[in-house]
Amino acid sequence: MHFLGNPSRPSWLNLDVPKRKKKKRFTATKAVKSMARAAIGAPPPVQREESAKRAKKQKHKPTLGKLLAESE
């Protein structure tokens, strides 16, 4: 008789019991960064510049109406 859950499932695949939360390993980098954010504040968001490679290219040739409208 199974006391932990559904007897048709194997015991290692018991979805009824919640898993324990995994402890996070200490990292010095994260600790230093969090202390710096507390002391100085969050850094400003990065302002990206558009590069020539990432600029969107035209998908279609301009129509005759658009060409005439631009020239006037």
N, C-alpha and C positions, 0 to 999 in steps of 0.2 A: 504494500500500500504506500502511495506517494503522499507525503505530507506537504511538500513544497509547491505543488502546482498540478498542472495537467499531466496525468500519467502517460498520455500518448506522446508527449514530447520528452526528449532526453533531459536529464537533470541539468546539464550545462547550458541548455537553451531555455532556461526558465525566465520568461518575460514578465512574470507577475511580481517578482522581487526587484525593487529598485537597486541600481548599482551604486556603490560608494563613489563619492567624488574623489578624483585623483588629485593628490597633492602636487602643487606646482613646484618645480625645482627652482632654487634661488639663482638668479643671474645678477651679477654685479652691474651690468650695463643698464638693465631696467631699473635697478635701485637708484643709480646715479641720475638717470634721466628723470625719474619721478621726483627726486629731491630738487633737481634744477627747476622743474616745472613749478614746484611748490614755492621755491625761493624767488624766481625771476618771472615766471608766467609762461604761458604757452607761446611757442614761436609763431610768427605770422605765417599765413598760408603762402605757398609758393606761387608767384606770378609767372606763368609760362609765356614765352614769346613764340609766336608762330614761326615755324621754320619753312623754308622753301619746299622741302620734301613733303611735309605734312599738309601743305596748302591744297585745298580741294580744286581739282581740275574740272573743266567744263565737261559735262556728259554729252551734250549735243552742240552742234554748230548753231550759231545764232541765225534766226530766220531773217528773211529779207526785210520784213516789217521792223524788226528790232534794229537792224543795221541802218535803215533809213531814219528811224527815230533818234538814234544816237548821233548821227551826223548833223541833224538840224539843231 
